[in-house]
């Protein structure tokens, strides 16, 4: 297929390259930030309108709701280049209610729309092992399935209504945030109590407390290595979506709110662009103790 891909950041770049490896032609809009690797792998066109005009399918992988709206409907945007029958897939993590509005506007142009946010971070994007959560019509999902298979390993059609994928992603981000908080608190407790946190982590990985967060981010915490795989500010944005929706639903999410406050503390100390495992540092500040091996 001819695939337009817009949003070539930490996640989008390897996702687009995996589509190229699967045999698809990749079309991207001109940006000064395009890497040499992308320029060699893709056809570079003037703007998002030109990409949408030339592509069969347009994929977006952008930071936030306003970014998606601007790329879709702003000047030189995707909508201006669409013709009937084309498919737009938004793989960003954004507001489920806004997603429904965007889908309605795209449908009004005679085109199809899927929301397909992902989980798995930079590693999953590079290894094509992302978890992909899809909302939208069954026929559109079946059409896009080979593309998802080139980027991910676990692909689930959550529901035929647009926004269902985004709802699932928000739920995912709640689980991940609370797991990060749990791992950080556990390692902080172990260190402060005098045990070797590295050995504690190794032991926990063999039991019921094992998780992907303990495996990957637990090591980041031991190393205090927070170069971004998934940035604090983006996870903070996702939890804002959860808490905003919870208010509309009359739903209490107390631990989600707690995790959000810890992310806010990290941001207040200049850590907005650090990896979300840096939540540990907010807890270390509260405890006046840094996780380290005894002695």
BELLINNOR-V234492 format. One record per run of one state. SS is the DSSP state (2 for helix, 1 for strand, 0 for the rest). FROM is the first residue (numbers start at 1). LEN is the number of residues. Records with the same first field share a line. If there is no record, write none. Layout:
SS->FROM-LEN, FROM-LEN
This chain:
0->1-1, 7-5, 22-3, 30-6, 42-1, 46-2, 55-2, 61-4, 74-4, 82-5, 91-5, 108-4, 120-1, 128-2, 136-2, 160-4, 193-4, 205-7, 224-7, 250-4, 269-6, 288-8
1->2-5, 25-5, 43-3, 57-4, 87-4, 112-8, 130-6, 152-8, 231-1, 275-1
2->12-10, 36-6, 48-7, 65-9, 78-4, 96-12, 121-7, 138-14, 164-29, 197-8, 212-12, 232-18, 254-15, 276-12
